Every structure is written in structure tokens, then in C-alpha cells.
Amino acid sequence: MKNKNLFLKSYKNLKVLVTGTTGFKGSWLAFWLQELGAKVVGVGLRPEKNFILFDSLNLKKRINQNFFNICNFAKLNTIIKNEKPDIIFHLAAQSIVSNSFRYPLDTFNTNIIGSANVLESFKLNNIPYLVYVTSDKCYLNLNKKKHYKESDPLGGLDNYSSSKASAELIFMSYFNNYFNKKKYLNVASARAGNVIGGGDMKENRIIPDIIRSLYYKKKLMLRNAKATRPWQHVLECIGGYLLLGHKLINNDLKINTVPNWNFGPKIRNQTTVEFITNEFLKNWGKSNLRISKSGSKGFFESKFLSLSIQKAKNELNWNPRLDLKSTINLTANWYKYYFKNNNKKIEFYTNEQIQYFLDK
């Protein structure tokens, strides 16, 4: 194992509770942790019918999975109290921007109340460490061409962004009132960019939308084709979360450190929805897919979003490993392997991709 990957040894034999294990990032994180030798306790809703990743990775058998909504505080608190994990990674969320417009209460309940439930149970049960994941959308984005820093104002002009900003405000409230009494940090929040990778099948996300259009031979609807986003592979941000957890476990972060970190891609990876689409289709070998472009209908979406990752570089010695080409290649190749092999040996191939990432 390369020196820069030695931090991953921290998780061997640890009991790790992950919320959102049936989601895209949560499934990847639970799989990676289990491969590292951690004892993973999962919390999440039952997978949606068309979501392939949780079942494809055989996570129901690999981890101790509990199916319920984190808005149910009594059930969440019972699980955390009984399991007594060494560390919690909180990823559960309603994560689709367009759905936040259609289902605002569900979005606010899950992303705000559900997150508060995690913080309260963490506090009540004296769990040692917490990595609390929100989003790059938590910043007050006024469509200025700037790289958002952790110290920039929080806010949101749409339901999803405001729910994530609210989750961050609640985190800081708990931190200031309950978690800043020790010499070292035991909690941290993480904000990642637009994440792509194999296995995501959520509607109204660009890569899953492309995959469905290719599979069903239907026209691809591109929403906000010229919008710029910080694209990164799922392993980039999850690697950041694991490094952050390692730093907490090993008392590497003093209490006077501001407990929020951005995990974004290299600047060159920050490009438009249209560019990502064209590059993915080139990789796939399909350039004749019918494409229709539209704006966001009925809700606000920013045209430009970019993250500064200088704080993570300086304080965590974290750096993104993948350029945009590698990010797209890994993503496309996962789906190609999945369809070519009819989902057989996808666990093996997913682990191969993790090893490829670690070798970068």
C-alpha cells in the first residue's frame, strides 16, 4: 500500500455506521469500508426499483443493513444506541434538485430534520466521531464566477440548496454548543462537488439520464446544458471523507480548526453539462444520440458552481487524483462492464476500480 493510502488502515475492525447506504455515494462508501475490513452498519431507505448499485454490490449480505427513514428519530437512536459505532458517516439525503421543487417537505424533512436527528443521537450516545456530509450547493450562489471557500456565506435560492445550507447551520450550532469542548475535533462536515461514477441510476442526473437514453434508445433531455459544475468521480470525495475520518480518529485536527472542508475536483474538471455529455458519448462510441436542450422548468438552478479545495490541501494534505478524462473513463467503463457481463462479477470490477484509484 502506497504511503499516501496508509490512512485507510485506520478502518480495519472498526464499527462504522453509514447513513444513506442505499444511495449512490453511500453504496460506494459502504462497499469500500467493508473491503477495508470495517464492520459496517447501514441505515437507509429500501433501494428504488431501478437503482442497481446496492443490490449489485451485494451489500445486503456484506453489511448489517437497516431499512428505515432517518426522520424516525426513535428508530435511529435505538440503532445507534445498540450498535455503539466507533464513527458515523452521515450521507443520507434527498439529493435531487428537481425533486426538491416537486417535494419540498420531503426534502426539508430529510435534509434538515433527518440530519438534526443524526447529530442529536450522536450527542446522546457519546459516539466518538462523526463525518457529516452536505453539498457544494450549501453556499449562497449568486452566479458569480468564483471558487467557493468554506468561509463563504451559506444560503440557497432553491429548496435543495437551502436545505443543505440549513443542515450546515444546524451542524455548526451543535458544534458550538456541544462538540467544541475538547482539545481535538471529533466532528467535521464535508462538502463535495457534482459526483459521477458507476452504478448511479437516479433520474435527473446527467450520467444516469445518458445511460437510460442509450439503453432504451430514447432522446436525451439536457437541462441547463451550459451550466458549469465541479465534476468529480465518486471515489475522489469518498476518499476525502475517509481521510477526514482518519484525521478525527487520530486526533490530528485541533479544536480551533474550522470543522468544514470542501472536496472538489481539479480546476480543469469544472466544465459544462454539455461538455461532460459529449465526452461521455465519445467514450461510449455513440455520437448519434438525439439530444434536446432545455432550461430548468419552474425552479432555480445556478449557472456556475466551483469549489476551492485549498483548505483540504493545506490542512488534510488531500489532493484530487483523477483528471476529467480518467473520471469519465472510469464511469463509462463501469456501466459497460455491468451491461456486458449482465451484472456478474461487478463486485470484483468495482474493487478493481478502487485499486486503480489508489494507484494514482
N, C-alpha and C positions, 0 to 999 in steps of 0.2 A: 504494500500500500504506500502510495506516494506521501511524503511528509505533509503536503497540504490537505490530505484526506484523513490524517490521523485523528482528527476531531470526531470522526464517525464512530470510533471505538467506544466513545462515551455511552452509547446506547445499548451495548451488549448487556443483556439480562435486566435492563431497566423495564419497569412497567410504565408504559406510555399510553395515556388516554388521548384520543384524537376525536374531535367533533367534526362532523361533515365527511365521514369516511365513505359515504356512498356518492359523494360528489366527485368532480374531476380531479382537483388538486388533492383532496382528501384520500382518494383511492391510491394515487401515486405515492403519497406520503406513507400511508399505512403499509403498502407493499414494500417500500424501501426500508422502513423501520423493521419490518418482520424479517427481511433479508439480512439486516444487520444484527439480528439476534435479540431484538426487543420483544417484550411481551405486550402486544398491542390490544387495548380495549377500544372498541369503536362505538361511536354514537352517531346516528344519522337516520334520516327518513328511509323508507324502503326505496330501492332504486326505481326510477321511472322505467316504464316498459321498454322504451327504445334506448336506454342507457346501457352500454355494453361493458364498461370498464370494471365495475365492481365484481360482476359475475365472471368476466373473462379472466380476471386475476385470481379467481377462486378465493376471494377474501372472506367469504362467509365461513370457510373452513380454516383459513390461515390465522384469523384473529378472533377475539371474543367480541362479536358484534351485537349491539343492542339497537333495535329499531324503534325510535320514537322522536318526537319533536322537542328541540331544546327549549321551547317555550313552556314545556311542562316542567316547572321547577322541582316539584316533589320527586318526580322520577329521576331527573338529572342529579339532584342532590343525593338521592339514595344510591345511585350507581357510583358517584364519586366517593361517597362516604364508605361504601362497602369495598370498593376496589383500591382505594388509597394509592393512586398512581404517584410515581416519582416526579412526573412532569405532565402538563396538559398542553396540547397544541389545539387551539380553537380556530377551526376553519369553517364551521357550519354557517351557511348564509343563503339568503335568496339573492342570487348573483347575476340575474339577467336584467339589464337596464330597461328593456321594453316591458318586461313583466312588472317592473316596479310601477309603471304607469297604469297598467291594467289592474293590478292587485296591490294597491298602496298599503292597506292594512297588514296584509301578509308580509310584505317587505319590511315595514316598520316593526312589526311584532318579532319577526325572526332576527333581523339585523340589530335591533336595539334592545328589546326586552330579552331575547334569547341570549345575547351577549352579556347583558347585565346578570342574567341567571348564572352564566359560567363564572363571572367574577365573584358573585356572592357565594356560590358553592365552593369555589377555590379558597375564599377567605374563611368561611365557616369550618372547613375541614382541614385547614392548615396544610394544604398541598404545597410542596416545596417550590415548584417553578411553573411558570406559565408563559407560553408564546402565544400572543393574541393577534390574529391575522385580520386585517381590514382590507384596504384597497387604495390604489393610487387615485381613485375618484373621490377620496375624502377631502381633497383640497378645494378651496374656493376658486374654481376655474372660470376666468373671465375671458377665455380665448386669447390670452396673450402668449406670444411665443417665448416661453421661459421654461427652465427646468425647475420643477417644484422641489423645494427643500423641506425637511422635516419641521423647520421653524415657520413655514408659511401658514397663513390663515386657513382654517378649516371651514368648510361650508359646502353648499350644493344647490344648484338651480333645478335639479330634478330629484325625484323621490329616492332613487338608488344612491346618488352621491350624498344627499343629506342624511340618509340612514347610516352611511359609513362614517360621515363626519360625526354624527351623534354617537356612534359606537366608540369612536376615538375620544370624544369628550367624556363619556362615562368611564372609559379606561383611565384617563388622567385624573378624574375625580376619585376613583378607587385608589389609584397610586398615591395621590397627595394625602388622602385620609387614612389609608391603612398599610400601604406597602413601602413607604419610604423611611421606615424607622430603623433599618438595618445598615450595616456597613457596605453591603454589596446589593446590586439589583437582583431580584428574584422574579421579576415580571418584565416583559418587553412587548411592544407592538410592532408589527411588520406590515409594510405597505408595498405591494408588488404591482408590476405593470400588467399589460394585456398578455395573458398566458395562453400559449398554444402547445399542442403535443398530442400524442396518440391516445385514442380512446374517448375523447370528448364527443358527445352526441347531442348536446343541448341545442335547442332551437335558438335562432337569433344570435348565434356566434359564427364568425366568418368561416372557420375551418369545418365545423360540422355541417354548416349550410352548403359548402362546396362538396363535401363528401356525399351528402344526400342528393344533390343535383346530379353528380356523376353517377351514383348508384341507380337512381330512378330515371335518369336521362330527362331531367326537367330543367327549365330555365332557372338560373341563379339570380336571386334578387339581392343586389348590393345596396345596403343602406349607408348613406354618408361615405361614398367611395373615396372622397378626397380628405376625409378625416385622418389626421396623423395620430398614431398611438405608439407607446413603447412596447414593442413585441418581444417576448422572451419565451424560451422553452420552459415547460413546467419544472424541469429539473433544476433550472437556474434559481428560481425563487425558493423551491423546497430545500435545495442545498443551503440557501441563505437562512431559512428557518432553522434547519438542523444545526448550522454553525452558531446561530444566536442562542439556541437551547444549550449547546455545549458551553458557551461562554457563561451563561447563567449558572449551570451546574457546577462549573469550576471556579466560581467567584472571580471572574475576570473583568467584571464591569462594576465600577464603584457607584455608590448610590447617587453621587452628584452628576452622573451621566444622564442626559436626556433620554428617556427609555423608548424612543421611536426610531425606526430605521426604514429607509426605502431600499428595496431590492429591484433594480431595473436593469435593462439591457445596456449594451454598448450604444453610444450615440448613433452609430450607423444603423442600428436596428430600429430606430424610431422613424417609421415611414407610414405611408398611407394604406388604407384598406385595399384600395385598387392595386397597389404595387404588390402587396402580400398575395392577393388573389392571383395575379398574373404569374408570379414566381412559383406559386404552388402548382398551378396548372401546367407550367413548363416542366416542372419536376415530374408530374404525373404523366406527362406525354399527351395531354389533351388541351389543345389550344382552341378548339371549335365549340366550346361550351357556350350556349346562349346566355347572355348576361343582360340584366335590366338594372338600371340605377335609379335610386330614389333617395329622398331626404328622410329625416325622422318624422313620422306622421303622428302629430298630436303630443309630442313630448320633446323636451330639450335634450340635445347632446352636443357636447363641446366639439369644436373642430380641431383643436390641438391640445395634446396632453403629452408631457415629457417629464421625466424624473431625474433629479440629481441624486447620484449614488455616492457622492464624496464622503458622506458621514460613515457609510458602511465600509468604504475603502480605508478610511483613516482609523476608525475605532475597532473594526472587526477583522481587518485585513481580508475583506471579501472582495472578489472581483468576478464579473461575469466571464464565463469561459467560452461561450459559443457566439460566432458571428451569425448574421442573418441567414446565410446560405446553409450552414450546419443546422440551424434551428428549423428551417423549412424541410431539409432533407430528413432529419430525424422524425419529424411529424408525419411527412408523407410516407416514409418507409414503414412506420408502424402500421398505418392503415393498409398499405399494400400487403404486408405480411399477414395481417389479420384476414383479409378477404381471400388471398391466395391459398392460405392454409386452413380456411374455414374455422378460424379461432383456435386451432390446435397449436400447442406449444407457445402460446402468446406470453405465458409467464416467463418462459425461457428467453424469448426475444426481448421482453421488457427489461429483464435483468441485464441482457446484453447491452441495451441502450444506456442503462445506468453505468455500466462499466466503461462504455465509450466516453460518457460524460466525465467520469472520474479521471480518465486518462488524459483529458485535455489540459 
